[in-house]
Amino acid sequence: MTRTYVVTGSASGIGQATAELLRERGHRVIGVDLRNADIEADLSTTLGRDAAIAGVLEASDSKIDGIIAAAGISAPKALTVAVNFFGVTALLDGLAETLAKSDAPRIAVVSSMASLQQNSPELVDAILAGDEARALELGAALEAQGPEAGYLNYPSSKRALSRWVRRESIAPRYAGAGIPVNAVAPGTVVTAMTRDLLATEQGRAMVDSAVPMPLNGHSDAVVIARLLVWLTSEENTHVTGQTIYIDGGADATLRGDNIWS
């Protein structure tokens, strides 16, 4: 059966691979990105998010079966929080009522292995409180301290996103409407964003020390796309609230048995 999907970040990386895979399988895709997409919108701003929601509703005739939120950045800037968390959750909340009308509504978002890395608890708390102004203020303060501190915006945004998924997946808006909500957490994925870094021995060593992947090494974007597509398919009826680490064993290597402590 042909389904209609909304894919954010559809112009590059995991989002592009996911949109292509869905189309190959015969589904309709409404892509959302800054440019080169069906709906061009800036998800870092309230106006951009509202424009994206309105554009999707118009393009889909208010008929949506799945949403895959893959748009994200990893800059050491407060902007990362705006895109990676608020750009995702605002879009999902804005489309939830329409999505719920589907016979098999599904949501998946892209988190990251970085959700397990050092972060700013204060920033994570502000994000989860829904206080975007405060979160951006805290993110900007980290940014002002330089790239190392600024980078904390990224793991903080992804930690908050995975926690949001766990919290909201069982809420009436989603579980009550029969909508599974999940996240995937990739390890190192070969995309335009990482290709130059991975091209050098020094770069690979730095990446692999932070994200060791004993099973099959770095992945292609389509590997992540396949899991996103399954999670948002009619076959998935009961997996919800999960952050699934698709990481070649990085989580198992780094945390071991600590997940039960």
LUMZALO-614718 format. One record per residue (C-alpha): chain; y, z, x; residue in one letter. Coordinates in steps of 0.02 Angstrom, whole numbers, always signed. Example, Ala and Ser with C-alpha at 12.3 -4.5 7.8 and 13.67 -1.06 7.14 Angstrom:
residues 2
A -225 +390 +615 a;
A -53 +357 +684 s;
***
This chain:
residues 261
A +0 +0 +0 m;
A +173 -45 +65 t;
A +284 +106 +90 r;
A +470 +120 +126 t;
A +518 +220 +280 y;
A +683 +278 +351 v;
A +680 +285 +541 v;
A +827 +356 +637 t;
A +853 +308 +818 g;
A +772 +141 +774 s;
A +863 +39 +906 a;
A +778 +113 +1059 s;
A +640 +223 +1129 g;
A +521 +314 +1013 i;
A +619 +265 +858 g;
A +610 +81 +900 q;
A +424 +90 +938 a;
A +395 +180 +773 t;
A +495 +54 +672 a;
A +401 -89 +753 e;
A +231 -9 +721 l;
A +271 +23 +539 l;
A +327 -157 +515 r;
A +170 -221 +602 e;
A +69 -122 +475 r;
A +161 -203 +331 g;
A +284 -68 +283 h;
A +468 -83 +246 r;
A +582 +3 +372 v;
A +765 +50 +353 i;
A +827 +84 +528 g;
A +973 +200 +564 v;
A +1063 +203 +731 d;
A +1235 +191 +811 l;
A +1215 +2 +822 r;
A +1084 -135 +807 n;
A +1012 -56 +650 a;
A +1007 -86 +463 d;
A +1121 +63 +440 i;
A +1245 +92 +581 e;
A +1307 +271 +580 a;
A +1352 +412 +699 d;
A +1238 +558 +659 l;
A +1340 +675 +768 s;
A +1476 +689 +635 t;
A +1482 +742 +453 t;
A +1563 +577 +404 l;
A +1429 +480 +497 g;
A +1288 +579 +416 r;
A +1363 +553 +243 d;
A +1380 +367 +279 a;
A +1199 +358 +337 a;
A +1136 +446 +180 i;
A +1239 +333 +66 a;
A +1183 +178 +162 g;
A +1000 +225 +153 v;
A +1009 +259 -34 l;
A +1091 +92 -64 e;
A +974 -7 +49 a;
A +819 +74 -23 s;
A +872 +70 -206 d;
A +841 +258 -197 s;
A +655 +231 -165 k;
A +593 +314 -4 i;
A +417 +365 +45 d;
A +440 +431 +221 g;
A +574 +486 +342 i;
A +548 +487 +530 i;
A +694 +565 +622 a;
A +683 +506 +802 a;
A +868 +496 +847 a;
A +914 +611 +989 g;
A +1000 +627 +1157 i;
A +974 +738 +1309 s;
A +1149 +745 +1382 a;
A +1210 +912 +1455 p;
A +1340 +918 +1316 k;
A +1372 +1004 +1151 a;
A +1356 +832 +1072 l;
A +1168 +850 +1100 t;
A +1162 +993 +974 v;
A +1260 +893 +846 a;
A +1141 +745 +856 v;
A +974 +829 +888 n;
A +984 +964 +757 f;
A +1124 +942 +631 f;
A +1108 +753 +629 g;
A +924 +773 +586 v;
A +930 +914 +459 t;
A +1083 +853 +366 a;
A +1003 +683 +340 l;
A +839 +760 +281 l;
A +926 +878 +161 d;
A +1033 +735 +95 g;
A +882 +626 +59 l;
A +758 +760 +4 a;
A +787 +741 -182 e;
A +761 +553 -174 t;
A +611 +568 -59 l;
A +528 +691 -178 a;
A +515 +554 -310 k;
A +385 +463 -203 s;
A +201 +481 -246 d;
A +169 +530 -65 a;
A +330 +591 +17 p;
A +323 +633 +202 r;
A +438 +690 +344 i;
A +416 +696 +532 a;
A +545 +733 +666 v;
A +545 +719 +854 v;
A +558 +883 +946 s;
A +510 +897 +1130 s;
A +411 +990 +1261 m;
A +583 +1055 +1307 a;
A +572 +1168 +1155 s;
A +465 +1280 +1267 l;
A +589 +1280 +1411 q;
A +726 +1406 +1449 q;
A +863 +1398 +1317 n;
A +1012 +1493 +1250 s;
A +952 +1617 +1117 p;
A +1131 +1639 +1057 e;
A +1149 +1452 +1034 l;
A +980 +1438 +946 v;
A +1030 +1577 +826 d;
A +1196 +1493 +785 a;
A +1108 +1328 +754 i;
A +979 +1405 +638 l;
A +1116 +1497 +545 a;
A +1186 +1326 +502 g;
A +1351 +1366 +588 d;
A +1386 +1200 +671 e;
A +1563 +1247 +725 a;
A +1500 +1401 +816 r;
A +1352 +1308 +889 a;
A +1465 +1172 +958 l;
A +1582 +1304 +1028 e;
A +1438 +1387 +1119 l;
A +1371 +1218 +1176 g;
A +1541 +1169 +1243 a;
A +1552 +1332 +1341 a;
A +1385 +1291 +1423 l;
A +1444 +1113 +1456 e;
A +1600 +1179 +1542 a;
A +1492 +1275 +1667 q;
A +1418 +1115 +1737 g;
A +1264 +1006 +1712 p;
A +1134 +1142 +1742 e;
A +1204 +1259 +1610 a;
A +1253 +1112 +1501 g;
A +1072 +1054 +1496 y;
A +1030 +1211 +1396 l;
A +1101 +1119 +1246 n;
A +946 +1008 +1246 y;
A +803 +1136 +1244 p;
A +906 +1246 +1127 s;
A +926 +1103 +1003 s;
A +741 +1061 +1009 k;
A +686 +1244 +995 r;
A +796 +1262 +843 a;
A +729 +1101 +767 l;
A +548 +1157 +786 s;
A +590 +1326 +711 r;
A +681 +1241 +567 w;
A +526 +1136 +532 v;
A +418 +1292 +526 r;
A +540 +1383 +412 r;
A +587 +1244 +294 e;
A +415 +1163 +277 s;
A +358 +1302 +161 i;
A +519 +1311 +60 a;
A +528 +1248 -120 p;
A +634 +1097 -71 r;
A +492 +1029 +35 y;
A +324 +1114 +3 a;
A +370 +1137 -179 g;
A +400 +951 -193 a;
A +238 +906 -104 g;
A +324 +850 +56 i;
A +236 +888 +222 p;
A +365 +918 +359 v;
A +311 +913 +541 n;
A +376 +887 +716 a;
A +301 +803 +868 v;
A +341 +865 +1042 a;
A +316 +729 +1172 p;
A +291 +760 +1355 g;
A +364 +630 +1474 t;
A +382 +463 +1386 v;
A +424 +302 +1478 v;
A +581 +235 +1393 t;
A +745 +159 +1448 a;
A +812 +337 +1461 m;
A +678 +394 +1586 t;
A +625 +233 +1673 r;
A +748 +244 +1819 d;
A +706 +426 +1854 l;
A +520 +391 +1852 l;
A +540 +241 +1967 a;
A +561 +352 +2121 t;
A +435 +468 +2200 e;
A +562 +609 +2204 q;
A +605 +583 +2021 g;
A +423 +583 +1968 r;
A +388 +741 +2067 a;
A +534 +831 +1984 m;
A +481 +777 +1810 v;
A +297 +818 +1838 d;
A +335 +992 +1904 s;
A +421 +1033 +1740 a;
A +302 +937 +1626 v;
A +129 +921 +1707 p;
A +21 +796 +1610 m;
A -159 +802 +1674 p;
A -225 +689 +1535 l;
A -175 +507 +1564 n;
A -3 +546 +1636 g;
A +160 +484 +1563 h;
A +147 +403 +1392 s;
A +221 +248 +1315 d;
A +332 +266 +1162 a;
A +202 +187 +1049 v;
A +85 +333 +1083 v;
A +210 +449 +1000 i;
A +241 +321 +863 a;
A +58 +320 +811 r;
A +60 +507 +779 l;
A +225 +498 +685 l;
A +156 +361 +575 v;
A -2 +460 +534 w;
A +96 +618 +494 l;
A +202 +520 +371 t;
A +57 +424 +295 s;
A -31 +457 +131 e;
A -179 +523 +230 e;
A -84 +680 +282 n;
A -89 +798 +135 t;
A -99 +970 +216 h;
A -29 +967 +393 v;
A +144 +1045 +380 t;
A +260 +1160 +477 g;
A +183 +1108 +642 q;
A +256 +1055 +807 t;
A +118 +949 +880 i;
A +125 +933 +1069 y;
A +81 +756 +1116 i;
A +99 +791 +1300 d;
A -55 +748 +1401 g;
A -99 +933 +1416 g;
A +70 +998 +1474 a;
A +79 +1137 +1346 d;
A -99 +1194 +1384 a;
A -59 +1190 +1570 t;
A +104 +1287 +1557 l;
A +65 +1414 +1421 r;
A -123 +1432 +1430 g;
A -178 +1570 +1311 d;
A -3 +1639 +1289 n;
A +15 +1561 +1117 i;
A -93 +1700 +1047 w;
A -1 +1843 +1130 s;
***
